[in-house]
């Protein structure tokens, strides 16, 4: 191989190496951009998971309140029924006393 051919081959190898280096730099830049996007998406996922946990806790609290309201309504209904019975009993006793007085 002549020195001119060797020189030409070396220049071609250097050019190929420079193109490879440039391609590697572009690939690294793309990888960095993608990693940045992944970090951003992971941050959003963490935020969404946190919001989901808060939502689940709030839904549980709401269910607890609904159960408490239902329980209180049942107690109120029972108390209303007891009050009706006592009022009826009182009114019947009153009516009997008044009928006994009138006799």
C-alpha positions, 0 to 999 in steps of 0.5 A: 500500500502506498503512502498516499493510500495509507494517508487516504485510508487514515483520513477516511477512518478519522472521518468515520470516527468523527461521524461515529462520535457525533452520532454518539453525542446525538444519541446521548443527547436523546437519551438525556432528553428521554431520561428527563422525560421519564423523571418528569413522568415518574414525578407525575405518577408519584403526584397521582399516587399521592392524590389517589391515596388522599382520595381513597382516604377521603372516600373511606371517611365519607363512607364512615360518615354515611354509616354514622348518619345511617346509624343516627337516623336509625336511633332517631327513628327508634326514639320517635317510635318510643315517643309515639308509644309513650305519648299514646300511653300517656294520652290513654291514661289521661283519657281514662282518668278523665272518664273516671273523674266524670263518672 
